[in-house]
Each structure stands twice: as C-alpha cells, then as structure tokens.
Amino acid sequence: MTATTTFAIAYSPWFAALATVLGTGPRRSRLEVDEDAVVVQMGWAFAARIARRQVVAAAPCANVPWAIGVHTAGRGDWIVNGTCGHLVQLALDPPAAACALGRRVLVRRLRVSVDRPAAFLELLGDKC
C-alpha cells in the first residue's frame, strides 16, 4: 500500500467562512501526494488527479492578490486558492485533465495555496 501525505489548502479566515457556505471550504478541500499522483480538491469547484510523472516543475510562486477561489488565467493556467499567499506552482507536461466549475478542462500550470508549501515542495523532491 502506498503512503499518502495530505496537505490542507490554505485559506484566509474571511474566505474560509464564505467558502464553507459555498461548499468549497477547508473540510472539503485538500492536496494528497503519494508515489503515483498529486490529488487537488476544492469542494465541488475543482478536482484533479495528476500523475507525478506529469509534474515537470514545482516551485513557490508570487502572491495572486487579484482573486481567491477557483479561476483560470487562460490557456490551461488554473489557480486554486483560499488565500492570496502560500502559493506553489506546478508545471504539467502533458497537461492533466481536471474538473473545474463543473466542466472538464486541461491544466498546464496549476497554482495552489498550500498550508505548508515548503513541506509540499520537499515531498515532490527533484521537481523543484
């Protein structure tokens, strides 16, 4: 059996309250990493199972002060965040399939807010 490490998606207090009402709060959101995959879930609004081999780079990234929640910056660039900070960025090749806001999408770059970004990146190891 493969060991799975679970990380919480980071939320600001005000957004955690709103997201809970919307069904995308901390209790329904997580990142899971095992030897085969990275799973990202934010309630009903975003779900992806990404094969670890698809993660070609992983690194901390700059804050996204203009939006919180699940949104796209276009061309397969997705952001899943409960706060403006604590973001990590995953570059994916080939792109991964995901369900975002009720529709199937392809993700080439994923930025996600993680409660322990350094530990998450360390677990991904040589992808940084």
C-alpha positions in Angstrom: 0.0 0.0 0.0 1.2 3.5 -0.9 1.6 6.1 1.9 -0.4 9.2 1.2 0.5 12.6 2.7 -2.3 15.1 3.0 -1.9 18.9 3.0 -4.6 21.5 3.6 -5.3 24.2 1.1 -4.5 27.5 2.8 -7.5 29.8 3.5 -7.7 33.3 4.9 -10.2 33.4 7.8 -12.8 35.5 5.9 -12.7 33.4 2.8 -12.8 30.1 4.8 -16.2 31.2 6.2 -17.5 32.2 2.7 -16.1 29.1 1.1 -17.7 26.8 3.7 -21.1 28.2 2.9 -20.4 27.7 -0.9 -19.3 24.1 -0.4 -15.6 24.7 -1.1 -14.3 25.3 2.4 -11.4 23.7 4.3 -13.3 20.5 5.2 -13.9 19.7 1.5 -10.5 20.7 0.2 -7.1 19.1 0.2 -4.0 18.1 -1.6 -2.8 14.5 -1.4 0.5 13.2 -2.5 1.6 9.6 -2.9 4.3 8.0 -5.0 2.0 7.9 -8.1 -0.1 11.1 -8.0 -1.0 14.5 -6.7 -4.7 15.0 -6.0 -6.1 18.5 -5.7 -9.7 19.0 -4.5 -11.5 22.2 -3.6 -15.1 21.1 -2.8 -17.3 20.8 -5.9 -15.4 23.6 -7.7 -12.1 21.8 -8.6 -10.8 18.2 -8.7 -7.7 16.8 -10.4 -5.7 13.7 -10.1 -2.3 14.4 -11.6 0.2 11.7 -12.2 3.6 12.5 -10.6 5.3 12.0 -13.9 3.3 14.9 -15.3 4.8 17.3 -12.8 7.8 18.6 -14.6 8.5 21.5 -12.2 7.3 22.6 -8.8 8.3 25.9 -7.1 6.9 28.6 -4.8 5.3 31.4 -6.6 4.3 35.0 -6.1 1.1 36.0 -4.4 -2.1 36.4 -6.5 -3.7 39.5 -5.0 -6.4 39.8 -7.6 -8.5 36.7 -6.9 -9.3 33.9 -4.5 -11.2 30.7 -5.3 -11.0 28.6 -8.5 -10.3 30.5 -11.6 -8.3 30.4 -14.8 -5.7 32.8 -16.2 -6.3 31.3 -19.6 -4.6 28.7 -21.8 -4.6 25.9 -19.2 -3.3 28.1 -16.3 -5.5 27.4 -13.3 -5.4 28.9 -9.8 -7.0 27.1 -6.8 -6.5 29.3 -3.7 -8.1 30.1 -0.4 -5.7 32.9 0.3 -3.5 35.3 -1.8 -0.3 33.7 -0.4 1.3 30.4 0.4 1.2 29.5 -3.3 3.1 26.8 -5.1 3.2 26.4 -8.9 3.2 23.1 -10.7 4.1 22.9 -14.4 2.5 19.9 -16.1 3.5 18.0 -19.2 1.5 16.6 -20.7 -1.4 18.7 -19.4 -3.7 17.0 -16.8 -7.4 16.6 -17.0 -9.4 18.2 -14.3 -13.0 19.2 -13.4 -13.3 22.9 -12.8 -16.5 24.7 -12.1 -18.5 21.8 -13.5 -16.6 21.3 -16.7 -13.7 19.2 -18.0 -10.5 21.3 -18.5 -6.9 20.7 -19.2 -4.3 22.1 -16.8 -0.8 23.0 -18.0 0.1 25.1 -14.9 -1.6 24.9 -11.5 -1.1 27.4 -8.7 -2.5 26.3 -5.4 -2.4 27.7 -1.9 -0.9 25.2 0.5 -0.8 25.3 4.3 2.8 24.0 4.4 4.3 25.0 1.0 7.9 24.1 1.9 6.9 20.6 3.1 4.8 20.1 0.0 7.6 21.0 -2.3 10.1 18.9 -0.4 7.8 15.9 -0.8 7.8 16.4 -4.5 11.6 16.4 -4.3 13.6 16.7 -7.6 10.8 18.6 -9.3 11.8 21.9 -7.7 
